[in-house]
Amino acid sequence: MNPRIRIAGVVKESIVDGPGIRFVVFAQGCPHHCEGCHNPDTHDLSGGHLVRIDTIIDEMKKNPLLDGITLSGGEPFLQSAGFSELARCAQAASYHVMTYTGYTYETLTAKNDQEWQQLLKYTDLLVDGRFEAEQKSLLLKFRGSQNQRIIDVNQSRLKNKLILSKMN
């Protein structure tokens, strides 16, 4: 089975969406509608287009310089089954996975949703929290507002408590 996900688009090489050179996938659909959102075209749940996960992985493999994949939005957790499979396949191909979400880490871990937990399981770094225009800062690394955190998901799981990445 090769699931498909609804995406707004991709950026094949980025140095601003996570550490190293990233392949960025923008999920289509977002419930947060943050004021000042950087990607308002991703909000419509029926926008964008469907793409097969193996198509994305195959495209990534064409570029030997890539360090990882970034799952951005929209909101990847709205399509958590498909995005967790994409993240799993990316990790299996030795790519680092970074996921952006408007939800907080606490909300994600408290929700008894197996698909959300699967996406977290295959995420190395998580940028959590809604974009808040009044806390916007162009000086922050890999995030737009000061309330957002970069979380080391692997260390957080290992230590059973929230561990911020050294990039904060």
N, C-alpha and C positions, 0 to 999 in steps of 0.2 A: 504494500500500500504506500502510495506517495501522496500525502496530504498537500493541500494548497492553502495558502494564506492570502488575505486581501491586503495589498500594500499600496501606499501612495507613490512609492518609487524607491530607488536605491542611489547611493553615491558609492562608486566603485573604489575610490581612494579618499580617505579623510584623515587629517591629523588633529582635528579639533573635537572629535566625538569619542575620545578614549585614548588610552596609551598606544603609541606606535602608529602604524598605518592600518586603518580600519576599513572594512566593507560595511556600509551602513544601510540597514533596511528600515524604512519608515512604515510602521503599521498604519493601516487605514481604519479610522474610527476612534473617537475619544469622547468619554463622558464628562471630562473635567472642564473644558471650555475656559481655560485660564485667560484672564485679561492680559493682553499683550503677548499671547502665545506666538512662538516663533514659526509654528507650522499649522496655522488655522485651516488650511486646505485638507488636513488629515482628519478633521472632526466628523465629517459625514460618514456614517456607517456603511453606506452603499456606494461611496465613491471609490476611486482607485481602480485596481484591477487584481485579478487572481493570478497567482504564480505558484508553480510547483516548487517544493523545497529543494528537490534535487537540482533544479535549474539554478537556484541561488548558489548552492554548494559548488556546482560545476563552474559557475562564473568566478567564484572565489579562487578556485584551484588554478585558474589561468594566470593569476598574479602571484609569483613567488615572494613578493615583498610584503604581502599582508601578514599582520600579526594577529588580527582577530576580526570579529564581527561585532557590530553594535546594533542592538535592537532598540529603535527609537519610535517616535510616534508623531501622532496618535498615541494609543495606549496598547502596548503589546499584550498586556494581561487580559484584554477583551477577547483575544484569540489565543489564549494560553495553550491550548492543545497543540495548535500548529506551530506557535513560536517556541514551545518547549521542544518539539521535534526538531525544528531548525537549530536550536541551541545544542541539542544532543548531537546532531550530525556534525555541527561545527566543531564541538569539542572532540568528537571521535576522529576528526581530521586534523587535530592538534591546534585548533584556533582558540584564542582567548575570547570569552563572551562577556560583553557588557550590556546591561539592559537599563533603559530609562523607564520610569513609571511615575505617574502622578499620585499614586498611592504611597503611603508610608510603609516602611519595612514592618513596623508593628502591625499594621492592618493586613498586610500580605501574610505574615506568619500566623496571625490569629484566625484568619479565615480558614474554615475547614473545607478547602477546595483542592482536591487532588491535582487538578491541572495547574492551578496556581503554584502549588508546591513543586510540581515537576519543573516549571519554568525557573523557579528559584534554584532548584537543585542543579540545573545546567547553566546558571549564571555565576560568573566569577566576581564581577563588580556590579553593583546596583546603584544607580542614581535615583533617589526616592524623593517624593514630595512634589506638590503642584508648583508650577512657576508662579511666583508672586511678584508682580511688577514693582511694588513699593520696596522690595528687597533685591531688585535687579542689581547686578554688578558685573561689569566687563572684566574684572580682575580675577574672577573665579575660574579655576581650571575645570573644564568639562561640565559645567553647570551654569544655569542662568541667574539663579537667585540664592541669597544667603541661607534660606531655610532648607535648601536641598542638600542632601548628604551623599557622599560616595562611600558605599558600604562594602567591605570585604566579606562577601557572602560565605566563602569557604571558611574563613577564620571564625565568623559569627556562628556558623553551624558547629564547628569543632569545639568552640568554647561555650556554646549555648548562651551567648549574649551578644548584643550588637557590638561589632568591631568596625570602626571607621577605617577607611583606607588611609594610607599615608599621604594621599593626594589631596586631602581636605585642607 
